[in-house]
Amino acid sequence: MSTYLYRAVNAEPINVIEGWDDDGTPYTIRYEPGEWTFGRQTGYLSRSGASSAGRRSGHLFTVLRSEPVVFLTRAEKIQKQINELHAQLAALAVTP
């Protein structure tokens, strides 16, 4: 059985306050439809969790389903990190 992650994303353009200028003016960024995720940025294991996050946002939203996700065991995660480090070291290796 495959596992999927679900995300609630904006279905309309929205402006998000990212910070404040020195004079107290809000610094906003405009996000087009599909560019902003409501709730957990990593997604939810259930469609209903993502829908709930979208409803809480107060904006129009749609729920997107990810490609199938594979969760690694601790040993698999460590092996993956070892393989990535070996690849990085090989890329840095200087050959005379």
C-alpha positions in Angstrom: 0.0 0.0 0.0 1.3 3.4 -1.0 1.5 6.4 1.4 0.8 9.9 0.2 1.2 13.3 1.7 -1.6 15.9 1.3 -1.1 19.7 1.2 -3.6 22.5 1.3 -2.5 25.2 -1.1 -4.0 28.6 -2.0 -6.4 28.6 -4.9 -6.4 32.4 -5.2 -3.6 35.0 -5.1 -2.8 36.0 -1.5 -0.5 38.5 0.1 1.5 37.3 3.1 3.3 39.6 5.5 6.9 38.4 5.7 8.2 41.1 8.0 8.2 44.8 8.8 10.3 47.7 7.5 12.1 50.0 9.9 9.3 52.6 9.7 6.6 49.9 10.6 5.4 49.3 7.1 4.6 45.6 6.5 6.6 43.8 3.9 4.3 41.6 1.9 4.9 39.0 -0.8 2.2 38.0 -3.2 1.8 34.3 -3.8 0.0 33.1 -6.9 -2.3 30.1 -6.8 -0.5 26.9 -5.7 2.5 28.7 -4.3 1.6 28.9 -0.6 1.0 25.9 1.6 -1.4 26.2 4.6 -0.6 24.4 7.8 2.3 22.0 7.9 4.8 22.7 5.1 5.7 19.0 5.0 2.1 18.0 4.4 -0.4 15.7 6.2 -0.9 12.0 6.2 -4.6 12.4 5.7 -6.7 14.4 3.2 -8.9 15.6 6.0 -5.9 17.0 7.9 -4.9 19.1 4.9 -8.6 20.2 4.3 -8.8 21.3 7.9 -5.7 23.4 7.6 -7.1 25.0 4.4 -10.4 25.8 6.1 -8.6 27.4 9.1 -6.7 29.7 6.7 -9.9 31.5 5.7 -8.7 31.5 2.0 -9.9 29.5 -1.0 -7.7 26.4 -1.2 -7.3 23.1 -2.9 -5.8 19.9 -1.6 -2.9 18.3 -3.6 -1.7 14.8 -3.2 2.0 14.0 -3.4 3.7 11.2 -5.3 4.0 8.0 -3.2 6.3 8.5 -0.2 8.7 6.0 1.3 9.5 6.3 5.0 13.0 5.0 5.8 13.9 3.0 8.9 16.7 4.4 11.1 19.2 2.0 9.5 18.1 2.9 6.0 18.3 6.6 6.8 21.9 6.2 8.2 22.9 4.2 5.1 21.4 6.9 2.8 23.4 9.6 4.7 26.6 7.5 4.4 26.0 7.1 0.6 25.5 10.9 0.2 28.7 11.7 2.2 30.7 9.2 0.0 29.3 11.0 -3.1 30.2 14.4 -1.7 33.7 13.2 -0.9 34.2 11.7 -4.3 33.1 15.0 -5.9 35.7 16.8 -3.8 38.5 14.4 -4.4 41.4 15.9 -6.3 43.2 13.6 -8.7 46.8 14.4 -9.6 
